[in-house]
Amino acid sequence: MSGEFDDLRSRLDTIADELADLAIDRLRNSIDNGGDKLPIDERTLSRARRAVIKASSLLVAPADRDDPY
């Protein structure tokens, strides 16, 4: 059972990386264009990335988790 969700977790981790890359691109574009505030869509992308990371971590088998729950 521990490997049952490995493929799904791997895909979620890839999505999290893609979201991080998009957020960094937004920040770079903002800086290049003289912006002095965080772009709103960068914040949204970062929140989405954290949610995907959380979903991935929830798919770890209970025996493989660090927490007792």
C-alpha positions in Angstrom: 0.0 0.0 0.0 2.9 2.4 0.6 3.5 2.8 -3.1 -0.1 3.0 -4.1 -0.1 6.8 -4.7 3.6 7.2 -5.7 2.7 8.1 -9.3 0.1 10.6 -8.3 2.4 12.2 -5.7 5.1 12.4 -8.4 2.7 14.2 -10.7 1.6 16.6 -7.9 5.3 17.3 -7.1 5.9 18.2 -10.8 2.9 20.5 -10.8 4.2 22.2 -7.6 7.5 22.8 -9.4 5.7 24.2 -12.4 3.7 26.6 -10.2 6.9 27.7 -8.5 8.5 28.4 -11.9 5.5 30.5 -13.0 5.6 32.5 -9.8 9.3 33.2 -10.2 8.6 34.3 -13.8 5.9 36.7 -12.6 8.3 38.2 -10.1 11.1 38.5 -12.7 8.7 40.2 -15.1 7.5 42.6 -12.4 11.1 43.5 -11.4 12.1 43.9 -15.1 9.2 46.3 -15.6 10.1 48.4 -12.6 7.4 47.1 -10.3 7.8 47.6 -6.6 5.0 45.3 -5.4 4.4 41.6 -5.6 2.1 40.7 -8.5 -1.3 39.5 -7.4 -1.1 36.4 -9.6 2.3 35.5 -8.0 0.5 35.3 -4.7 -2.2 33.1 -6.1 0.3 30.8 -7.8 2.2 30.5 -4.5 -1.0 29.6 -2.6 -1.9 27.0 -5.2 1.6 25.6 -5.0 1.3 25.2 -1.2 -2.0 23.5 -1.6 -0.6 21.0 -4.1 2.4 20.3 -1.8 -0.1 19.7 1.0 -2.1 17.3 -1.2 1.0 15.4 -2.1 2.1 15.1 1.5 -1.4 13.7 2.4 -0.9 10.8 0.0 2.0 9.4 2.0 1.2 6.1 3.6 0.5 6.4 7.3 3.4 4.1 8.1 5.8 6.4 6.2 4.6 9.6 7.8 6.6 11.4 10.5 3.5 12.3 12.5 1.5 9.7 14.4 -1.9 10.5 12.7 
